[in-house]
Amino acid sequence: MRQPLVMANWKMNGNSAANRELLKALQAEFARRGAEVSTKTSVICPPYPYLTQVAEMLQGSSMQLGAQDCSHSAPGAYTGEVAAPMLADLGCRWVVIGHSERRQYHQESDALVAAKLVAAQRADLMPVVCVGETLEQREAGEAEDVVASQLRGALADLPDLREVVVAYEPVWAIGTGQTATPELAQEMHSQIRDVLRELDENNAEGIRLLYGGSVKADNAASLFAMTDIDGALVGGASLDAEAFATIVAAA
């Protein structure tokens, strides 16, 4: 049985004081809610400069540490990059790879995403690979083909898929307030599962699929009720302790 997974992507938000207040509030929410959140896998992905601060504050809690990206290269002369082993050294267990904002603003290709996945796994990090279509691609009827192509390209270099999570994030629903209906999201998740079966029939059923795209406290339960939606990659709502705890509890 696939275990629920909810990840908080803080994106480029926060500072030392704000992070401290948010994490204290989140820990209080988790303590208040008890087993309904502590038994679920929840991950906090802060910006790079705050990984150490967050790691220290998460000690003793049920929440785990993740990063928002990693380099495809081993440590070396790559100014401005952060290698996967460095993230593991700081206590990260998870890393988001191929987020739509990385693809859009940094022109990350499927080949680069694939290389980052390999680097993450070599560092014993669990990679969460993101796929998703733009509004224009959906309206042109290309959504399924775009997502399948991204998925095949990203996973091309992995020998098996046991140690990977896939997050479907329709670009048109990220930070816009628009959310795919649970039925529409399930339809795409089901198609993603079909592609995974093609790539790795033995492990496809065990791969966790997350939905990302304006997930909020009031729509999380209906999304998680779908057969192939195993959790969420949460953006804006993860900056609100009560909202994020509610989403985790719904998983």
N, C-alpha and C positions, 0 to 999 in steps of 0.2 A: 504493500500500500504506500502510495506517495505521501510524504509528510508535508504539511503546509509550510510555506516559506513567504515571509513578508520582508521586503528590503526598503529601507529609507534612503533615498538619494537626495542628500542635502544640496547637491549641485554647488554653485559658487555662492553659498550663503553662510553667514555666521561670523562670529569673532569669539575670542576666548570667553568673555563674559556671557554673551548670548548662548553659547554652547553649554556653558555650565548650568545656566538656568533651565535650558531646554532639557538637558539630560537629568537634572534633579527632578523636574516635573514629570518626565517620562518614567523615571524609576519609581516615583510615588504612585503614578497611575498603574504601573505593573504590580506594585505591592498591593494596591487596593483591589485589583482584579484577580490576583492570585493565579490559580491553575489555568484559567481561561486564556491567559497570555503566556505564562511561563512555560507551558508545555508546547508552545509553537516555536518554530525557528524564526527569530527576527534578527535583522542585520542592520547596522547603522553605517552608512557610507558618507563620511564627512569629506571636505576638501583636504588635499594633501597636508597643508600646514598644521592641521588639527588632529591628525591621526593619533599622535602620541597622547594628547590631552584626552581624546575620546577613549582610547584604549585603557588609560588609567582609570577613567570614571566608570567603565563598563566592567571592571574586575569585580567578580562576585555576583554579577547579574546574569540573567539568562540571555541577554542580548550579545550578539557577536559583532566583530569589526570587519568592515569591508572597505574597499577602495573603489573609486569611480572610473579608474582606467589604469593601464600599465603599459610600459614600453614593450615592444616585441624583441628588443635587443638584450643581450646579457650586459651586466655592468661593464662600463668602459667609457670611452670618450664621446659621450652623447649629451652635450650640454642641455640642461632643462628637462631631461627625461628622468623617469623613475622606473627602475627595474623591478620586475616581479619579486625577486628574492629580497629586495629591500622592504617591500610591503609585508612579506611573510615575517621578516625580522622584526617589524614593528608590531606584529600580532594579528595582522589581517588573515582571515580565513577565506574571504570571498573577494571577487573583483568583477566589476561591471565592464563589459567589453563591447564596443561597437554601438554605443548609445547613439541615437539619431542625431544628437547635437554634435557628437564627435564626427559622425559621417558628414553632416551638413557644414559645420564651421571649420573642420580640419581635413575635409576631403578624404576621410578614411575609406579605403576600398575593402571589398570582401577579402582580398588577398592579405591585406594588412591585419584585418580582424582575425583571420585564420592564424597568422603568425603570432598574434598576441595570445590567442587561446593556447597555443602550444607552449609559449613562454610561461603562462600562468600555471598550467598543469605541471610543468617541470619544477616550479617553485612550490608545489603542493597547495596551490590556491584553487578554490572552486570557481571557475569562470561562469559568468552569467552573460550569455551572448544575446544581444538585442537585435530584433528584426522588425520591420514595419514599413508601411507604404505611406506616401504623401496623399493629400486630398486629390490632387490632380491624377495620380495613378489610380486611386480608387474610382474616381468618376469616369476614367477611361476604361474601366473594367480590367485593370492590370494588377490589382492587389494580390491575388493569389500567386501569379507568376513572379511578381517582385519579391514577395516574402520567401517563396520556395527557392528562388535564385540566391537570395542573401543567405539563406540557411545552408544550401549546398556549398556555396562558396566559402562560408565561414568554417564549416565543419570538415572541409575537404582533407585536412592534414591530420585529423585525429584518428588513431587506430581503432578506438571504440568510444562510445558516448556515455559511458557510465558516470564519468565525473564532469558533467556539464549540465547547466540549467539554461533554458531558453526563455527569453522575455519578449512577448509580442507587444509592441508599442506603436499603434497607429500614429504617425507623425501629426496628423490633423487633430488628434485628441490630447496632445501633450501641452499642458499649460494653457489650454484654450477654454477650459470649462466644459468642452464637449467630451462625451464618453461614448464609446461603442456600446450599443445595447448588449445585455448579457448574451442574447441569442447570436448577435453578430460576432461578438468576441469568441463565443464557443465555436461558431462555424470556422473561424480562422484557426483557432487552437486545434480543432479536429483535423484540419488540413495540414497543420504543422506536424501533428502526430503521424499522419500518413507519410509525410516526407521523411520523418525520423525512422519510420519502419523500413523505408527503402534504403536508408543509409546504414541502419544497424537494427535489424529485426530482433535480435536477442535482447537488446536493452531499451528499445523505444518506449515500452509501456512504463518503465520506471523513471523516465526523465521528467523532471518537474517543469511545468510550463507556467510562466507568470504573465499576468496582464499588467500593462503600464499605460496610463493615459488618463489623467484627471481622476484617479481613484480617490474616493472620499469616504468618510465615515458612513454616509447615507446610501452609498451604492455598492459598498464592498460585499455585503452579504449576498446580494443578488448575483454578483459576478462570481463569487466563490461557490455558489450553488451549482454552477455548470460543471459538467463531467470532467472536462480537460483543463480547467483553470485551477491551478494548485496554489495560487497565492498572487502577490502583486509586487511590482516595482513602483514605489510611491514617491512622488516628487513633492509638490507644495504641501500636501497634507501631512508629510512627515515632519514639518517644522512646527506642528501643533501637537503637543503631547497627548491631549485627550483624543484628538482625531486619530493619530497613529495607533494608540493603544486600542481604540475601537476597531480599527481595521485589522489589527493582529488578532483580536478576540473573535472577529468574524471568520477568520481563515479556517 
